Amino acid sequence: MTETKPSLKRTLIGKVVSDKRSKTITVLIERRVKHDLYEKIVVKSSKYHAHDEKSEYKVGDIVEIVESRPISKTKNWVATRLVEKALLV
């Protein structure tokens, strides 16, 4: 009987804000946290560079990224799947 172990790699879901570089996308991750002193909910954000081998994700898409080995100086995430396609304006 084979059992699959749960992945220890972090996964995040965010919005693609740039796809200008070759095989790289920039993903904006937003999270809501309660402020320590004022106890108000504030939105904190981080940008991650993710590897996109086929350049299939475009600006505005919601994607899932998974932690991986370092691919370049700033890139150690890989885009794994499209969660939601960008709406055309």
C-alpha positions, 0 to 999 in steps of 0.5 A: 500500500502506497501512501502519499505524504503531504507536501511541506512546500508553501502554496500561495494564491495571488494576482499576476501584476506583471508578465513582462519578463521571459518565463517570469511573472510577478504575483501580488499576495494580499493578506488581512491582519489585525493591527497590534495596537489599534486592532483594525484590520489592515491589508498587507501585501507582498510581491513574489517572482514566480517561474512560468515556463510556457508564459501562459499567465497574463496580467490580472489572472489569479494563480497558485504558486508553490515554493521551490528551489532557487531558480534565479537571484529573486525567483524561488516560486513556481506558478502551478495552476490558474485559479481564475482567468482575468476579466476582459475590460 
